[in-house]
Amino acid sequence: MKCKIEKSTLSGTISCPPNKSYSHRAIFLATLSKGKSVISNMLLSRDTLATIDACRVFGAKIDVSDSIVSVESTGDIVLQKPEIDASNSGTTIRIAAAISSLADIKVTLSGDSSLRKRPMQPLLDALDRMGAKCTSTDGKPPITIRGKINGGKITIPGSVSSQFISALLIVAPKTRDGITLDIEGDMVSKPYLDATIATMKKFGVAVETVQPYKKYKIPPQQYKPTDFTIPTDFSSMALLLSASVLVGDNMAISASISDLPQGDMEMISHLEKLGAKVEIGDKITVKSPTLLNGGRFDLSNTPDLLPPMAILALKTSKPIEIYNVRHARFKETDRIAILCKELAKIGVRVTEKEDGMILDAPKSLKSAELESSDDHRLFMAFCIASMFVGNCTVTDPESVDVSYPTFIADMNKIGARISF
């Protein structure tokens, strides 16, 4: 499927959706708690529904009513069937794989064609060393796991995905011996680990930080049921902020800001470095110069900022260089390669690097058909770029179900001209 996008000007207020990462974590931790937890302002998207389905397989009773989700659990893993379908969600399959290793039964985990390309081997190696038996397809899904893990001292690389480390932290309190976790090399996406630890704390589990992003100790403990409110998603917010910069006119973003850590809030400081002014009050607004400054941006901790940052090259006076984000090649797609290829179609002057890209403003804009490769964040970024360029088509609009199901409708309400 494709959609057509005409030049657009956005004005009025748009509501930013709830955070996907915290939605995943809250459902998993509620499932590992004995009792009833209530999660408010839950993001209900393809990814988080995959996590809800996985937790039902683990034996949790889950009731969904609008954006409120109640989870009743014994705190133990009582498998209802031996297969879990994680759909498109890397977070789901990685955390669910670790939780599966807590049960003394064989579990098979898989997902769609995109998920079956994503790496799993570092996590499987760690589970193997703790007593599980794991098999995979060349280190990728589908995977099979048979526990039961006991815990212990584990070393895992930090350079591929923080989700491996989050998965091990989450299961550590449920193991017999707890887990002491050493992280090899430079860790990517550090704020997502902070989010995991913050959510665990809300559910009553303490993580001892021996050395930040290098070593953690988690002794055996019990998760406690809790009421948890999901904050606004700054990964989605970053896209809306880019839309405001490129095509906004009195556009405002409604959001709920909390004290829970979100690395993608760095988008605000990036925009200020580029010369825009972000005002945070009851609503968030952006005042943008005619042309942005350009600059160098290290996205090692915030790979989801790659698409919204890259499209800002449409309005820059100097090059935008994005670096230290090689792990974006292992997301739903190779986001570096696809962004470089597709943005060049609309006139952006692009130099692809192994760990990022250098982007310069177009000498002239060109209408084009942009291939999002069924990647939700690329689809949304290409839609926003197309509102700036005009007369473009973008493939795979159904992909937004992964993180922001109402994206097209919300955009059209404030002036976007997106049609099918």
RACORQUI-V632343 format. One line per field, one symbol per residue. phi: phi as a letter, one per 20 degrees, with the letter a starting at -180 (. if undefined). psi: psi as a letter, one per 20 degrees, with the letter a starting at -180 (. if undefined). burial: # if it has 16 or more other C-alpha atoms within 10 Angstrom, else .. A space follows every 10 residues. Layout:
# RACORQUI-V632343
phi: ???
psi: ???
burial: ???
This chain:
# RACORQUI-V632343
phi: .ccdcdgbcd bodcefffff fffgffffff feeepddcdd lffdcgffff fgffffffof ecddclddcd cdbendecfe beccdeldef fffffffffg fedebfcdcb afffffdefc ggfffffgfe oedccbdlmc ffccccedfd npecdbfdee bffffgffff egfeefdmcd dddemeeelg gffgfffffg ffendddeef bgmcbcccfg bdfdfbecdf efefffggff fffffecebm ecdebdecef fbffffgfff ffffoedddd bfcdccddfg cefnqdcedg ecffegffff ffffcdecfd ddblcgfffd egbeffffgf fffffeofec cedfdradcc fffbfcfaed eelldgffgf ffffffffen ldccemffff gfcbgegfff fffdofddcd
psi: qqqpprpqpp qapqpprrpg ghgggggghh hiqobpqpoq kppnrgghhh gggghhhiiq opppocjppp ppqiiqonph rjqpojdjoh gghghhgghh iiqmqppppa bahghiiqqi ghghgghgij iropqrnljr qqqqpoapqi aapppqqjig pihgggghgh igiirgirpp ppppappqlg hhghggghgg ghjjpppoog opjgpqporp rpqpqrpppp rqoighhhgh ghggggjqok pqppqoprjp pohiiihghg hhhiiqpppo chrpqppqrg qrhrrppokh imhiigghhg iiiikqirqo pprkkhiiik bhrnhggggg ghhhhjipop oprhjbqppq qqhqqpqrpp oikkoghggg ghgghhhggq lrqpqlhihi hghmhjgggg ghhjiqmpr.
burial: .######### #.######## ########## ########## ########## ########## ##......## #########. ...####### ########## ####.##### #..####### ########## ######..## ########## ##.####### ########## ########## ###...#### ########## .##.###... ..######## .#####.### ########## #########. #####..... ########.# ########.. ...#####.. #####.#### ########## ########## #########. ###.###### ########## ..#.###### ##...##### ########## ########## ########## #####.##.# #..#####..
